[in-house]
Amino acid sequence: MTTNTVLNQATDTLNQATDKVKKLRRSRDDRMVAGVCGGLAKLLGVDAALLRILLVAATLFGFGAGAVLYLAAWVLVPEEA
């Protein structure tokens, strides 16, 4: 086996591994405000409505913590391409 063959196999394996990594992105399709809940729901494989309900509960019972987290995600999480 040559060095080039080993490097090509390692590169192919690395590319396959990075293709499988899920990334958090704000949704363009499933959005009510900024797509944060839609993107998170897609990443976790749950319904976006459930996350929205949990976010409202966190906002009401957590003295606004849910709203602060949502705003931070809106600013920090990039939108889907």
Secondary structure, DSSP 8 states (H G I E B T S, - for coil): --HHHHHHHHHHHHHHHHHT-----B-SSS-SSSSHHHHHHHHHTS-HHHHHHHHHHHHHHTTTHHHHHHHHHHHHS-B--
